[in-house]
């Protein structure tokens, strides 16, 4: 139990909470601040790194991920300072993956070379659409042309570049989505994160929907058709769906996200950042204050902001691992499930769902089929309520 995390590895997540503007679909912990003292923030990140390193001494870091918010608003010097601090407090893997999320505006693209020089070796670009009208509706600050130019710049400095697209948008048809997806693939991208637009309650889109003013969204069936078309087009192009919403050429999968999905350990550093840390014989869920000013003040006063939320019980670890790993094409390891909580592993229920076409059960793994992936939440509920 204490070493279960070693099946997936150890990562560091750095949350930069600031954006130039708030997108109407976004429910992430992001805030619009015009003036940010980046040296002060870098110092606070260092303090949190010192603390979490003291809890996980001797670990090797497999991945580092700068997420947000918009990390490409960070000064490259701040990124370099944080990476140097991590390297001083943990050992870095010889193949460490260091990712940074970026917006494809011309201003941010001009920082790409400096990020690479700081040590970043993977860029994840939030393009979201290759259609200018849809970009405007999504509240994005770049054009499709800027996005493609930024992608070309990114490829000069990074061998590993991913970008995000959102589908099932307002006024989008299946044929338009297919054309857009083919255009993205023609850019020779090696990783695509393709997300269906979901309307979250605490967003501008959620507010509009509650008032009946968010019109022309595709029907549920059209959204399913778009998902199925996505699998077919990406598969034919050699971009396998290694996770429900993520497609990659062999060897270009996101190592950091695989730590989440394979249920490894990760240190969450920054406002609202969550973590999972195995310490001694227990596994803990951690989080930090979500408001940037509160987080910064807490670190500067106490030296830390991370809070240990709870000791995760074996049955909850079983559920968390199952919920994350069934998203993967490789599925959930049956031996790990049994080790986490053998009393919850109901092979009869798994076989019943397999007989209905939702799962595939092998000697070592349980895997969601294409049919099961479309209804994954329902499948999970069936297993966990067994």
WOVENHU-V397175 format. One record per residue. PHI is phi in whole degrees, -180 to 180 (999 if undefined). OMEGA is omega in whole degrees, -180 to 180 (NA if undefined). BURIAL is I if it has 24 or more other C-alpha atoms within 12 Angstrom, else O. Layout:
# WOVENHU-V397175
phi = (PHI & PHI)
omega = (OMEGA & OMEGA)
burial = (BURIAL & BURIAL)
This chain:
# WOVENHU-V397175
phi = (999 & -65 & -104 & -57 & -58 & -66 & -66 & -126 & 107 & -132 & -127 & -120 & -111 & -110 & -103 & -100 & -89 & -103 & -135 & -74 & -155 & -99 & -71 & -69 & -99 & -89 & -116 & -73 & -79 & -131 & -141 & -94 & -125 & -79 & -123 & -122 & -79 & -70 & -65 & -63 & -68 & -61 & -64 & -67 & -60 & -60 & -61 & -67 & -62 & -55 & -66 & -70 & -67 & -67 & -84 & -130 & -60 & 88 & -75 & -107 & -85 & -90 & -147 & -133 & -135 & -94 & -120 & -167 & 52 & -130 & -62 & -74 & -89 & -74 & -64 & -55 & -64 & -67 & -62 & -63 & -61 & -66 & -66 & -63 & -65 & -61 & -65 & -78 & -109 & -136 & -84 & -96 & -59 & -63 & -116 & -58 & -98 & -123 & -106 & -139 & -78 & -141 & -91 & -93 & -81 & -65 & -63 & -73 & -62 & -68 & -93 & -59 & -61 & -67 & -65 & -63 & -66 & -74 & 126 & -65 & -126 & -145 & -116 & -116 & -100 & -86 & -80 & 74 & -160 & -112 & -127 & -63 & -64 & -70 & -61 & -65 & -65 & -84 & 78 & -79 & -100 & -117 & -98 & -63 & -64 & -61 & -62 & -69 & -66 & -64 & -62 & -62 & -66 & -59 & -67 & -71 & -116 & -131 & -75 & -117 & -128 & -117 & -144 & -98 & -133 & -112 & -123 & 63 & -85 & -60 & 60 & -106 & -101 & -61 & -65 & -67 & -66 & -61 & -64 & -66 & -67 & -61 & -63 & -64 & -66 & -65 & -77 & 67 & -71 & -108 & -152 & -128 & -106 & -121 & -112 & -74 & -62 & -116 & -96 & -93 & -64 & -96 & -134 & -63 & -63 & -63 & -65 & -65 & -63 & -64 & -99 & 72 & -112 & -100 & -103 & 67 & -76 & -61 & -67 & -58 & -66 & -64 & -63 & -64 & -61 & -66 & -61 & -66 & -64 & -60 & -63 & -66 & -68 & -67 & -61 & -67 & -91 & 85 & -105 & -67 & -83 & -78 & -146 & -50 & -113 & -126 & -128 & -152 & -74 & -54 & 92 & -109 & -62 & -73 & -64 & -66 & -66 & -64 & -62 & -62 & -70 & -91 & 65 & -89 & -99 & -152 & -91 & -97 & -125 & 123 & -57 & 75 & -72 & -103 & -143 & -133 & -129 & -92 & -129 & 58 & -101 & -129 & -115 & -120 & -92 & -124 & -154 & -133 & -54 & -84 & -77 & -55 & -65 & -67 & -61 & -63 & -65 & -66 & -64 & -69 & -83 & -108 & 87 & -146 & -128 & -61 & -119 & -80 & -79 & -165 & -82 & -82 & -70 & -55 & -66 & -77 & -64 & -56 & -66 & -64 & -62 & -62 & -64 & -80 & -74 & -69 & -72 & -87 & -66 & -79 & 79 & -104 & -78 & -67 & -64 & -65 & -60 & -67 & -68 & -72 & -166 & -64 & -72 & -94 & -84 & -98 & -64 & -64 & -66 & -62 & -67 & -63 & -68 & -67 & -63 & -86 & 90 & -93 & -131 & -127 & -111 & -110 & -66 & -120 & -138 & -117 & -130 & -75 & -78 & -58 & -62 & -70 & -65 & -63 & -118 & -62 & -62 & -68 & -63 & -61 & -61 & -63 & -68 & -77 & -97 & -62)
omega = (-176 & -178 & -177 & -178 & -178 & 175 & -175 & 179 & -174 & -179 & 177 & 176 & 178 & -178 & 174 & -165 & -170 & 177 & 174 & 178 & -179 & 179 & -173 & 180 & -167 & 174 & 176 & 179 & -179 & -173 & 179 & 175 & -176 & -177 & -179 & 177 & -170 & 177 & 178 & 180 & 178 & 178 & 179 & 175 & 178 & -180 & 179 & 177 & 178 & -176 & -176 & 175 & 179 & 179 & -174 & -177 & 177 & -180 & 170 & -179 & 179 & -177 & 173 & -177 & 173 & -180 & -177 & 24 & -178 & -179 & 179 & 168 & 178 & 171 & 176 & 178 & 178 & 177 & -180 & 179 & -179 & -180 & 177 & -180 & 178 & -178 & 179 & -174 & 174 & 169 & 176 & 174 & 177 & -180 & -176 & 175 & -179 & -174 & 174 & 176 & -176 & 169 & -174 & 172 & -178 & 180 & -178 & 179 & 178 & 178 & -172 & -179 & -179 & 176 & 179 & 179 & 178 & 178 & 178 & 180 & 177 & -180 & 177 & -171 & 179 & -177 & 173 & 177 & 174 & 180 & -173 & 180 & 180 & 176 & 179 & 179 & 179 & 178 & -179 & -174 & -180 & 173 & 177 & 179 & 177 & -179 & -179 & 177 & 179 & 178 & 179 & 178 & -179 & -178 & 177 & -171 & -177 & 175 & -175 & -180 & 176 & 164 & -176 & 169 & 176 & 176 & -172 & 178 & 178 & 177 & 179 & 177 & 178 & -177 & 178 & 178 & 179 & 179 & -180 & 180 & 176 & 179 & 179 & -179 & 179 & 178 & -180 & 176 & 180 & 176 & 177 & 170 & -171 & -172 & 171 & 178 & 175 & -177 & -178 & -173 & -175 & 179 & 177 & 177 & 178 & 178 & 179 & 180 & -180 & 179 & -180 & -175 & 176 & -170 & 170 & 170 & 177 & 176 & 178 & -180 & 178 & 178 & 177 & 178 & 179 & 178 & -178 & 177 & 179 & 180 & -178 & -176 & -179 & 179 & -180 & -179 & 179 & 178 & -175 & 176 & -180 & 175 & -173 & -175 & -174 & -175 & -177 & 168 & -177 & 180 & -178 & 178 & 177 & -180 & -178 & 180 & 175 & 175 & 176 & -172 & 177 & 174 & 172 & 176 & 175 & 176 & 178 & -174 & 179 & -177 & 177 & -177 & 176 & 178 & 172 & -177 & 174 & -177 & -175 & -175 & -174 & 175 & -175 & 168 & 180 & 173 & -179 & 176 & -173 & -178 & -175 & -178 & 179 & 179 & -178 & -180 & -180 & 179 & -177 & 179 & -171 & -176 & 179 & 173 & -180 & 177 & 172 & -174 & -177 & 170 & -175 & -178 & -178 & -179 & 178 & 174 & 176 & -177 & -179 & 180 & -180 & -178 & -180 & -171 & 178 & 174 & -176 & 177 & 178 & 176 & -176 & 179 & -175 & 179 & 179 & 178 & -180 & 179 & -180 & 176 & -175 & -178 & -179 & -178 & -178 & -178 & 177 & 178 & 179 & 180 & 178 & 178 & 176 & 179 & 179 & 175 & -178 & -178 & 169 & -177 & 176 & 178 & -174 & -172 & 167 & -170 & 176 & 175 & 176 & 177 & -180 & 180 & 180 & -178 & -170 & -180 & 179 & 179 & 179 & 179 & 179 & -178 & -173 & 176 & -178 & NA)
burial = (I & O & O & I & I & O & O & I & I & I & I & I & I & I & I & I & I & I & I & I & O & I & I & I & I & I & O & I & I & I & I & O & O & O & O & O & O & I & O & O & I & I & I & I & I & I & I & I & I & I & I & I & I & O & O & I & O & O & I & I & I & I & I & I & I & I & I & I & I & I & I & I & I & I & I & I & I & I & I & I & I & I & I & I & I & I & I & O & I & I & I & I & O & O & O & I & I & I & I & I & I & I & I & I & I & I & O & I & I & I & I & I & I & I & I & I & O & I & I & I & I & I & I & I & I & I & I & I & I & I & I & O & O & I & I & O & I & I & O & I & I & I & I & I & O & I & I & I & I & I & I & I & I & I & I & O & I & I & I & I & I & I & I & I & I & I & I & I & I & I & O & I & I & I & O & O & I & I & O & I & I & I & O & I & I & O & I & I & I & I & I & I & I & I & I & I & I & I & I & O & O & O & O & O & I & O & O & O & O & O & O & O & O & O & O & O & I & I & O & O & O & I & I & I & O & I & I & I & I & I & I & O & I & I & O & O & I & I & I & I & I & I & I & I & I & I & I & I & I & O & O & I & I & I & I & I & I & I & I & I & I & I & I & I & I & I & I & I & I & I & I & I & I & I & I & I & I & I & I & O & O & O & I & I & I & I & I & I & I & I & I & I & I & O & I & I & O & I & I & O & O & O & O & I & I & I & I & I & O & O & O & I & O & I & O & O & I & I & I & I & I & I & I & I & I & I & I & I & I & I & I & I & I & I & O & I & I & I & O & I & I & O & O & I & I & O & I & O & I & I & O & O & I & I & O & O & O & I & I & I & I & O & O & O & I & I & I & I & I & I & O & I & I & I & O & I & O & O & I & I & O & O & I & I & O & O)
